[in-house]
Amino acid sequence: KVCYNGLSRPFFSLPRESSRDLLESKFNILLSQGYIMHIGGNQYYKNRQGVLEIYETWRNLYHTNIPLVLIGEEPSEELNLLHKKSPFKNDIHFITNLSDEHVNNAYSGAICLLFPSLDEGFGWPIIEAMASGCPVITTNKAPMNEVGGMAAFYIEKKPADPEQWQQWKEEGAKTIEKVLKLSRPQQTETIERSFTQSQKFTTEYFLDAVEVIYKEINQIV
């Protein structure tokens, strides 16, 4: 039996416009029309390079001027180099030392969370985003697809073969565009599914699941 742990702190859906305004004034970057978000460190499996690659491909294919915000550690030297070479570098923003409260605002104000990890111990940002009312694009691989369930949008894991990278980047770009083009009813349905999925990762849900298992064991004994 599996009992999912609860989030270490609660995340809520905060007003989208005021969340964007708060971050815009705090970091002096234009976010009022929305942004694509990623959160994580520089570990290879977080695939921050892949985030930049998908974003750049999406900009080239669909010509939509929406910024990318990467929250977490200072970018690595390799990531900095990719950033400097990008034709969209002025729309790519790295944010560090963000409080949990403001991370909640960041999720709530984002158009989507782009989280194409190669691997995860669990993948807490997926649930944090869903609890904040933010659609999630992540990797179709455990544990990401286990955590995201039927509520997330999935792309395949970045392939090892460089000859397949372009196809992977275009798949990611296509998925971003799909999320952006959701109708209002589809947006509402996505957010509702996300909230429902996030409720499986609360302390209350965990305790209830443990209680059920104890009762089952007691019946066997």
N, C-alpha and C positions, 0 to 999 in steps of 0.2 A: 504494500500500500504506500502511496505517496501523499504526504501532507505538505503543501507548499507553505513556506515561511511567509510572514507578513512583512510589508514594507517597514523599514526602520523608523520612518516618520511619514505622516500622512501627506498626500498630494491631492490638490483640489483643482477643479476647473475654475479659473479666475477669469474676470472679464477680459476678452481678447484685446480690445482697443486700449484700455488703460495699461495692460501688461506691456504692450508694444511701446506705448508712450513712455512708460517708466524706464525701459531699457534704452530707448532712443535718447532720452535726456541724460541717463547715467553714463552712456558710452559715446554720445555724440555721433551716432551713426543712424542713417535713415532706415527705419524699420516699420513705419506706419502702414505700409502696404503689405506687410507680411514678410516672412523669411523662411528659408529651409534651415533646419537645425540639426546639428550633431553634437553629441556629448561623449567624452571619453579621453583617455590618456594616449601616450605615444607608443604603447605596446603594439607589436606587429599585428596581433590578432584583432585589434580595434579597427584596423584598415582605414585610417584617416586619409591615407593616400588615395584609396579607392573612392572615398567621399568626394575629394577634389576632382577626381577623374570623371565620376558620374555627373557631378554638377557642371563641369566644363562641357561635357558631351551634351547635356540637356540644354545648356545655353546656346550651343552651336546649332542644335537641331530645331529648337522651338522658339528661339529669339525672344524669350520672355525675361525682362529685367527684374528679377527677384533676388535679393542677396542671400548668401550662405553665412550662417553663424556657427562657428565651432567653439564649443565651451569645454574647458578642461585645462590641461597642461600647456605651457608655452610650446609652440610648434618646434619639432626637431629640425635639425639643419636640412635634412632631406625635404621635409614638408615646406620649410621656408623657401627652398629653391623652387619647388613646384609652384608655390604661391607667386613668387616673383616672375616666373615665366608665363603665368596664366594671363590671357587677354582680358580676363574678368577679375583681376586681382583687386581692383577698387571695390568690388562687391563681395569680397571674401574677408570675413572678420573673425579674428581669434580673440576669445574672451577668457580670462583666467580669474581665479580667486573669487568666484561668484558664490554668494551665500545660498543655502538651501532654499530660503524664501524666494530669492530672485531666480533660482533655477526653476522653481514652480511657475514664476511669471514667464520665464523663457519658453517652457513647454506650452503654457496656455496661449501665448501669443504666436506660436509658430504655425505655419501652414502644415508642416509635417516634420516628423523626426526621421532623418535618413541614418540608418544604423546597420550598415552592411558588414557586420563583424565576420571574421573568419571562424572565430570560436569565442565562447564565453563560459565563465564558470556558472553564470546564471542568466544575466542580461537584465538587471534591474531597471535600466533606463526605459526599456519597453513598457513595463508596467507603470513606471512613474509618468511617462508621457500619456498613456491611456487614461490614467486616473486624472490627468490634467486636461483631458478633452482634446488631445493632440493625436491625429492619425499617425500610424507608424509604418515605415517601410523598412523591412529587415530581411535577413538571410533565411532561406528555406532550409534550415538545418537545425537540429537540436543543439542546445536548448532553446534557441531563438523562436522556432516555430511552436515549441511546446508552451512557451511563455505567452507568445502572441495569439495562439489559438486561431479561431476563425475571425478575429478582429483585425489582424494586421494584413498588410500587403507584402507579398514576398517576391524576392529575386533570388536567383541561384548564387551559391558561393563563388567568389572570384576564382576562376580556373588557374591552375598552375601553368598552363601552356600560354605563353604570350600571344600566340596566334589567335587565341579565343578571347583576348581581353576586349577588343573593340566591340564584339557582339555583346559581351557582358555589360560594358558601359552603356551601350544603346538600350539594353533591357532595363537597366536602372533608370535611364533618362525617360524611357517610355512609361515607367511606373510612376515617376514623379509627375509627369504630365497627366496621367490617369487620375491621380489624387487631386491635382489642381482643377481638373475639369469635372469633378463630381458635382452633380446638381445639388440644390439645397436639400431635397429629401434624402439623397444619397449621403450627403455630409452628416445629416442628423442621424441616419441609420448607422453610419460608421462610428460616430461618437457614442451612440447608445451601446453598440456592441463592445466598444472599448471600455466603457464604464463597467459593463457587466463582467467582462474578462478581468478587469482590475480588482473586482471584489473577491476573486479567488485568492488574492494575495494580501489579505488583511489578517491581523492577529485573531479576530473573531472567527473568520473562516477556518484558520489553522486549528484553533482550539475545538471548534465544532467537529472538524474532520478527525482529530485525535479521539474525541469522545466516542464517535461512531465506531472507530476501530476497537477501542477498549470494550465497548458493548458487544461487539461481534466475538471478541476473544472470550469474554465472560460466558457467552452462550455456548461456545465450544467446550470450555472447561466444565 
